[in-house]
């Protein structure tokens, strides 16, 4: 664990030392979650997924859902019938 000392400005700003920023690959605009405890404050880098990662995850969810529906005997025709019926209510 790295330990360094930094000082808070009059505006409440704290500089994250360069060595730690490099280690975290944290540049300008990097998001951090700030967690307050009785003993102090902890910063946690927030991973913001890329558009490609989001689409890949959504594609994975869609494939899982499709496989589950197929396993349970659900067809596209049945899904359309259910949707039409639900809209008619």
ChimeraX commands (.cxc) that place a marker at each C-alpha (Angstrom):
marker #1 position 0.00,0.00,0.00 radius 0.5
marker #1 position 1.35,3.43,-0.98 radius 0.5
marker #1 position 1.14,6.25,1.52 radius 0.5
marker #1 position 1.79,9.89,0.65 radius 0.5
marker #1 position 0.93,13.18,2.32 radius 0.5
marker #1 position -1.06,15.93,0.63 radius 0.5
marker #1 position -2.67,19.16,1.82 radius 0.5
marker #1 position -6.22,20.41,1.40 radius 0.5
marker #1 position -6.72,23.87,-0.13 radius 0.5
marker #1 position -9.03,26.56,1.25 radius 0.5
marker #1 position -11.61,25.33,-1.28 radius 0.5
marker #1 position -11.49,21.76,0.05 radius 0.5
marker #1 position -9.46,20.48,-2.90 radius 0.5
marker #1 position -6.85,17.77,-2.47 radius 0.5
marker #1 position -4.21,16.85,-5.03 radius 0.5
marker #1 position -3.79,13.13,-5.68 radius 0.5
marker #1 position -0.03,12.61,-5.98 radius 0.5
marker #1 position 1.27,11.96,-9.51 radius 0.5
marker #1 position 2.60,8.48,-8.71 radius 0.5
marker #1 position -0.85,7.38,-7.52 radius 0.5
marker #1 position -2.60,8.97,-10.52 radius 0.5
marker #1 position -0.29,7.07,-12.87 radius 0.5
marker #1 position -0.85,3.83,-10.97 radius 0.5
marker #1 position -4.63,4.32,-11.25 radius 0.5
marker #1 position -4.40,5.55,-14.85 radius 0.5
marker #1 position -6.42,8.56,-13.65 radius 0.5
marker #1 position -6.37,11.65,-15.80 radius 0.5
marker #1 position -8.39,14.83,-15.95 radius 0.5
marker #1 position -12.11,14.09,-15.68 radius 0.5
marker #1 position -11.67,10.70,-13.98 radius 0.5
marker #1 position -14.62,10.01,-11.69 radius 0.5
marker #1 position -14.13,9.01,-8.06 radius 0.5
marker #1 position -16.61,7.84,-5.45 radius 0.5
marker #1 position -15.92,9.59,-2.14 radius 0.5
marker #1 position -16.65,7.43,0.90 radius 0.5
marker #1 position -16.66,9.06,4.32 radius 0.5
marker #1 position -16.01,6.97,7.44 radius 0.5
marker #1 position -15.45,7.79,11.10 radius 0.5
marker #1 position -11.73,7.43,10.43 radius 0.5
marker #1 position -11.43,9.49,7.25 radius 0.5
marker #1 position -12.22,9.64,3.56 radius 0.5
marker #1 position -11.61,6.99,0.90 radius 0.5
marker #1 position -11.55,7.63,-2.85 radius 0.5
marker #1 position -12.51,4.84,-5.24 radius 0.5
marker #1 position -12.00,5.24,-8.98 radius 0.5
marker #1 position -15.30,4.74,-10.78 radius 0.5
marker #1 position -15.11,2.68,-13.95 radius 0.5
marker #1 position -17.20,4.24,-16.70 radius 0.5
marker #1 position -17.81,1.61,-19.37 radius 0.5
marker #1 position -17.24,2.49,-23.00 radius 0.5
marker #1 position -20.12,2.41,-25.47 radius 0.5
marker #1 position -18.71,-0.84,-26.88 radius 0.5
marker #1 position -18.69,-2.43,-23.41 radius 0.5
marker #1 position -22.31,-1.39,-22.80 radius 0.5
marker #1 position -23.46,-2.79,-26.16 radius 0.5
marker #1 position -21.53,-6.04,-25.58 radius 0.5
marker #1 position -23.17,-6.43,-22.15 radius 0.5
marker #1 position -26.65,-5.71,-23.54 radius 0.5
marker #1 position -26.02,-8.21,-26.36 radius 0.5
marker #1 position -25.02,-10.82,-23.78 radius 0.5
marker #1 position -28.20,-10.17,-21.77 radius 0.5
marker #1 position -30.34,-10.43,-24.92 radius 0.5
marker #1 position -28.73,-13.75,-25.88 radius 0.5
marker #1 position -29.28,-15.16,-22.38 radius 0.5
marker #1 position -32.92,-14.04,-22.41 radius 0.5
marker #1 position -33.44,-15.52,-25.88 radius 0.5
marker #1 position -31.96,-18.85,-24.81 radius 0.5
marker #1 position -34.13,-18.93,-21.69 radius 0.5
marker #1 position -37.30,-18.11,-23.66 radius 0.5
marker #1 position -36.46,-20.77,-26.26 radius 0.5
marker #1 position -35.84,-23.32,-23.50 radius 0.5
marker #1 position -39.30,-22.56,-22.10 radius 0.5
marker #1 position -40.94,-22.93,-25.51 radius 0.5
marker #1 position -41.55,-19.23,-26.15 radius 0.5
marker #1 position -41.56,-18.21,-29.80 radius 0.5
marker #1 position -41.47,-14.78,-31.42 radius 0.5
marker #1 position -45.07,-15.30,-32.54 radius 0.5
marker #1 position -46.18,-15.99,-28.94 radius 0.5
marker #1 position -44.34,-12.89,-27.70 radius 0.5
marker #1 position -46.09,-10.73,-30.31 radius 0.5
marker #1 position -49.46,-12.20,-29.32 radius 0.5
marker #1 position -48.80,-11.42,-25.67 radius 0.5
marker #1 position -47.75,-7.85,-26.50 radius 0.5
marker #1 position -50.81,-7.25,-28.69 radius 0.5
marker #1 position -53.09,-8.66,-26.02 radius 0.5
marker #1 position -51.46,-6.51,-23.31 radius 0.5
marker #1 position -51.83,-3.33,-25.40 radius 0.5
marker #1 position -55.51,-4.03,-25.92 radius 0.5
marker #1 position -56.26,-3.89,-22.20 radius 0.5
marker link #1:1,2 radius 0.2
marker link #1:2,3 radius 0.2
marker link #1:3,4 radius 0.2
marker link #1:4,5 radius 0.2
marker link #1:5,6 radius 0.2
marker link #1:6,7 radius 0.2
marker link #1:7,8 radius 0.2
marker link #1:8,9 radius 0.2
marker link #1:9,10 radius 0.2
marker link #1:10,11 radius 0.2
marker link #1:11,12 radius 0.2
marker link #1:12,13 radius 0.2
marker link #1:13,14 radius 0.2
marker link #1:14,15 radius 0.2
marker link #1:15,16 radius 0.2
marker link #1:16,17 radius 0.2
marker link #1:17,18 radius 0.2
marker link #1:18,19 radius 0.2
marker link #1:19,20 radius 0.2
marker link #1:20,21 radius 0.2
marker link #1:21,22 radius 0.2
marker link #1:22,23 radius 0.2
marker link #1:23,24 radius 0.2
marker link #1:24,25 radius 0.2
marker link #1:25,26 radius 0.2
marker link #1:26,27 radius 0.2
marker link #1:27,28 radius 0.2
marker link #1:28,29 radius 0.2
marker link #1:29,30 radius 0.2
marker link #1:30,31 radius 0.2
marker link #1:31,32 radius 0.2
marker link #1:32,33 radius 0.2
marker link #1:33,34 radius 0.2
marker link #1:34,35 radius 0.2
marker link #1:35,36 radius 0.2
marker link #1:36,37 radius 0.2
marker link #1:37,38 radius 0.2
marker link #1:38,39 radius 0.2
marker link #1:39,40 radius 0.2
marker link #1:40,41 radius 0.2
marker link #1:41,42 radius 0.2
marker link #1:42,43 radius 0.2
marker link #1:43,44 radius 0.2
marker link #1:44,45 radius 0.2
marker link #1:45,46 radius 0.2
marker link #1:46,47 radius 0.2
marker link #1:47,48 radius 0.2
marker link #1:48,49 radius 0.2
marker link #1:49,50 radius 0.2
marker link #1:50,51 radius 0.2
marker link #1:51,52 radius 0.2
marker link #1:52,53 radius 0.2
marker link #1:53,54 radius 0.2
marker link #1:54,55 radius 0.2
marker link #1:55,56 radius 0.2
marker link #1:56,57 radius 0.2
marker link #1:57,58 radius 0.2
marker link #1:58,59 radius 0.2
marker link #1:59,60 radius 0.2
marker link #1:60,61 radius 0.2
marker link #1:61,62 radius 0.2
marker link #1:62,63 radius 0.2
marker link #1:63,64 radius 0.2
marker link #1:64,65 radius 0.2
marker link #1:65,66 radius 0.2
marker link #1:66,67 radius 0.2
marker link #1:67,68 radius 0.2
marker link #1:68,69 radius 0.2
marker link #1:69,70 radius 0.2
marker link #1:70,71 radius 0.2
marker link #1:71,72 radius 0.2
marker link #1:72,73 radius 0.2
marker link #1:73,74 radius 0.2
marker link #1:74,75 radius 0.2
marker link #1:75,76 radius 0.2
marker link #1:76,77 radius 0.2
marker link #1:77,78 radius 0.2
marker link #1:78,79 radius 0.2
marker link #1:79,80 radius 0.2
marker link #1:80,81 radius 0.2
marker link #1:81,82 radius 0.2
marker link #1:82,83 radius 0.2
marker link #1:83,84 radius 0.2
marker link #1:84,85 radius 0.2
marker link #1:85,86 radius 0.2
marker link #1:86,87 radius 0.2
marker link #1:87,88 radius 0.2
marker link #1:88,89 radius 0.2
view
